[in-house]
Amino acid sequence: MSSIAFHLHADDPRVQSLSKADSRMGALITLIGEVKTNTQEPHFASIARSIISQQISVKAAATIRSRVIELAGELSPAALSAPSDKELRAAGLSTAKVAYIRDLCDKVLTGEVDLERLQDLSDEEATAKLVSIKGIGKWTAEMFLIFGLGRENIVSIGDAGLQRAARWLHNLEERSDRKYLQQVAHIWEPYGSIASIYLWEAINTGHVDSGQMLEERISHARL
């Protein structure tokens, strides 16, 4: 099953609710405008890609992923189970990642983890199922919940970018523990994922790291 992308705009009731609940988020939404996220691959392929891409550059991940697909034929449980460990390592996977891919394939093929039924579980239950797979941590699980399952109220506390963006958005005082999301994320319920998407977009478009606060960015945009 492929995933449905988010298409966020001013007329979306969820966006309107966020803007009403948090005036500063509303100002950011106006500044950024329409946002679309990419449609994800089928669930298994998306998780396999996440494992392959861990802790390496985007370029290296793309190269290794291409080699793995060339070797296996596709990113599916049956296809990835066929090559030997030696062949997968030769394609560029580390010994640990080979073990992670094996565990993912085994859990899916045996039905221990049914990726197509994750949509029927609560956020907490789906996260628990995902992190039971070797190599899948909480952050990866949360990204899958947002972009793979379209869950609307996920805020990844462990995401350093989101923490930085939350501090910028609300002009929060610096903290040694870097817990900025914990101060404001409750305001965005039940649309924490959507708030997160706008915060990531604020990073991607250079607002957060511009050296200017939100009000200055808005004034600059109006010039």
C-alpha positions as CSV (number, residue, x, y, z in Angstrom):
1,M,0.0,0.0,0.0
2,S,1.4,3.4,-1.0
3,S,0.9,6.4,1.3
4,I,-1.2,9.5,0.8
5,A,0.7,12.7,0.9
6,F,-0.3,15.8,2.9
7,H,-1.6,18.7,0.8
8,L,-1.9,21.7,3.2
9,H,-3.4,25.0,2.4
10,A,-5.2,27.9,3.9
11,D,-8.7,26.4,3.3
12,D,-7.8,23.1,5.1
13,P,-9.8,23.0,8.3
14,R,-6.9,21.4,10.1
15,V,-4.6,24.3,9.1
16,Q,-7.3,26.8,10.2
17,S,-7.6,25.1,13.5
18,L,-3.8,25.2,14.0
19,S,-3.7,28.9,13.1
20,K,-6.5,29.7,15.6
21,A,-4.9,27.7,18.4
22,D,-1.4,29.2,17.9
23,S,-1.2,32.7,16.4
24,R,2.5,32.4,15.8
25,M,2.0,29.1,14.0
26,G,-0.7,30.9,12.0
27,A,1.7,33.6,11.0
28,L,4.2,31.0,9.9
29,I,1.6,29.2,7.9
30,T,0.7,32.4,6.1
31,L,4.4,33.1,5.5
32,I,5.0,29.6,4.0
33,G,1.8,29.1,2.1
34,E,0.8,25.8,0.5
35,V,2.8,22.7,1.4
36,K,2.7,19.3,-0.3
37,T,4.6,16.2,0.9
38,N,5.7,13.5,-1.4
39,T,3.7,10.3,-1.7
40,Q,5.7,7.5,-0.1
41,E,6.6,4.1,-1.4
42,P,4.7,0.9,-0.3
43,H,5.1,0.4,3.4
44,F,7.7,-2.4,3.3
45,A,9.8,-0.5,0.7
46,S,9.7,2.7,2.8
47,I,10.9,0.9,5.9
48,A,13.6,-1.0,4.0
49,R,14.8,2.3,2.5
50,S,14.9,3.9,5.9
51,I,17.2,1.0,7.2
52,I,19.5,1.2,4.1
53,S,19.8,5.0,4.5
54,Q,20.6,5.2,8.2
55,Q,23.8,7.1,9.2
56,I,25.1,7.6,5.7
57,S,24.9,10.5,3.2
58,V,22.0,10.8,0.8
59,K,24.3,10.1,-2.1
60,A,25.7,7.0,-0.6
61,A,22.3,5.8,0.4
62,A,21.0,6.2,-3.2
63,T,24.0,4.3,-4.5
64,I,23.6,1.4,-2.1
65,R,19.8,1.3,-2.5
66,S,20.2,1.0,-6.3
67,R,22.7,-1.9,-5.9
68,V,20.4,-3.7,-3.5
69,I,17.4,-3.3,-5.9
70,E,19.6,-4.5,-8.8
71,L,20.6,-7.5,-6.7
72,A,17.1,-8.4,-5.3
73,G,14.9,-7.1,-8.1
74,E,12.7,-5.0,-5.8
75,L,12.3,-4.0,-2.2
76,S,9.9,-6.7,-1.0
77,P,10.1,-9.3,1.8
78,A,10.5,-12.2,-0.6
79,A,13.0,-10.5,-2.9
80,L,15.2,-9.2,-0.1
81,S,15.2,-12.6,1.6
82,A,16.7,-14.3,-1.5
83,P,20.3,-12.9,-1.6
84,S,22.9,-14.2,0.7
85,D,24.4,-12.1,3.5
86,K,27.6,-11.9,1.5
87,E,25.8,-10.6,-1.6
88,L,24.0,-7.9,0.5
89,R,27.3,-6.8,2.1
90,A,28.8,-6.7,-1.4
91,A,26.0,-4.3,-2.4
92,G,27.2,-2.0,0.4
93,L,25.1,-2.9,3.4
94,S,26.9,-3.2,6.7
95,T,26.7,-6.4,8.7
96,A,24.3,-4.7,11.1
97,K,22.0,-3.5,8.3
98,V,22.0,-7.0,6.8
99,A,20.8,-8.3,10.1
100,Y,18.1,-5.5,10.3
101,I,16.9,-6.3,6.8
102,R,16.7,-10.0,7.7
103,D,14.7,-9.2,10.8
104,L,12.3,-6.9,8.9
105,C,11.7,-9.6,6.2
106,D,11.3,-12.4,8.8
107,K,8.8,-10.4,10.9
108,V,6.7,-9.4,7.8
109,L,6.8,-12.8,6.2
110,T,5.8,-14.6,9.4
111,G,3.0,-12.0,10.1
112,E,4.6,-10.9,13.4
113,V,4.4,-7.4,12.0
114,D,1.6,-6.8,9.5
115,L,2.5,-3.5,7.9
116,E,-0.9,-3.2,6.2
117,R,-2.8,-3.4,9.5
118,L,-0.7,-0.8,11.3
119,Q,-3.3,1.7,10.1
120,D,-5.8,0.0,12.4
121,L,-3.6,0.5,15.5
122,S,-3.3,3.5,17.8
123,D,-0.2,5.7,17.4
124,E,1.3,4.0,20.5
125,E,0.6,0.5,19.3
126,A,1.9,1.2,15.8
127,T,5.0,2.7,17.2
128,A,5.6,-0.4,19.4
129,K,5.2,-2.7,16.5
130,L,7.7,-0.7,14.4
131,V,10.3,-0.5,17.0
132,S,10.1,-4.2,17.6
133,I,11.9,-4.5,14.2
134,K,15.7,-4.4,14.6
135,G,17.2,-1.1,13.4
136,I,14.0,0.8,13.7
137,G,14.1,3.4,16.5
138,K,11.4,5.8,17.7
139,W,12.3,8.6,15.3
140,T,12.1,6.4,12.3
141,A,8.8,4.9,13.5
142,E,7.4,8.4,14.1
143,M,8.4,9.5,10.5
144,F,6.6,6.4,9.2
145,L,3.5,7.3,11.2
146,I,3.4,10.7,9.7
147,F,4.4,10.1,6.1
148,G,3.5,6.5,5.8
149,L,0.2,6.3,7.7
150,G,-0.8,10.0,7.5
151,R,-1.2,10.2,11.3
152,E,-2.0,13.8,12.2
153,N,-0.9,14.3,15.8
154,I,2.7,13.1,15.9
155,V,5.4,15.5,17.2
156,S,8.9,13.9,17.3
157,I,10.5,15.1,20.5
158,G,13.8,13.6,19.5
159,D,14.0,15.6,16.3
160,A,16.7,18.2,16.8
161,G,15.5,20.3,13.9
162,L,11.9,20.5,15.2
163,Q,13.3,21.5,18.7
164,R,15.3,24.3,17.0
165,A,12.3,25.4,14.9
166,A,10.0,25.4,17.9
167,R,12.4,27.7,19.8
168,W,12.6,30.0,16.8
169,L,8.9,30.1,16.3
170,H,8.0,31.1,19.9
171,N,11.2,33.0,20.6
172,L,11.9,30.8,23.6
173,E,14.8,31.3,26.0
174,E,17.7,29.0,25.5
175,R,17.7,25.8,27.6
176,S,20.6,23.5,28.3
177,D,18.2,20.5,28.0
178,R,17.0,21.7,24.6
179,K,13.4,20.9,25.5
180,Y,11.5,23.5,23.5
181,L,8.8,21.3,21.9
182,Q,7.8,20.1,25.3
183,Q,6.8,23.7,26.1
184,V,4.5,24.3,23.1
185,A,3.6,21.1,21.3
186,H,0.4,20.7,23.4
187,I,-1.0,23.8,21.7
188,W,-1.0,22.1,18.4
189,E,-3.1,19.0,19.4
190,P,-4.7,17.2,17.6
191,Y,-2.6,18.4,14.6
192,G,0.9,18.0,15.8
193,S,2.1,16.3,12.6
194,I,0.8,19.2,10.5
195,A,2.6,21.7,12.8
196,S,5.7,19.6,12.4
197,I,5.5,19.7,8.6
198,Y,5.3,23.5,8.7
199,L,8.3,23.7,11.1
200,W,10.3,21.4,8.8
201,E,9.3,23.6,5.9
202,A,10.5,26.7,7.9
203,I,13.9,25.0,8.2
204,N,14.0,24.0,4.5
205,T,13.1,27.5,3.3
206,G,15.8,29.1,5.5
207,H,13.5,30.9,7.9
208,V,14.7,29.2,11.1
209,D,18.4,29.6,10.4
210,S,18.2,33.1,8.9
211,G,19.2,34.9,12.0
212,Q,15.9,36.7,11.9
213,M,12.9,36.2,14.1
214,L,9.4,35.4,12.8
215,E,8.3,39.0,12.7
216,E,11.4,40.1,10.8
217,R,10.8,37.3,8.2
218,I,7.2,38.4,7.8
219,S,8.3,42.0,7.3
220,H,11.0,40.9,4.8
221,A,8.5,38.9,2.9
222,R,6.2,41.9,2.5
223,L,8.9,44.1,1.0
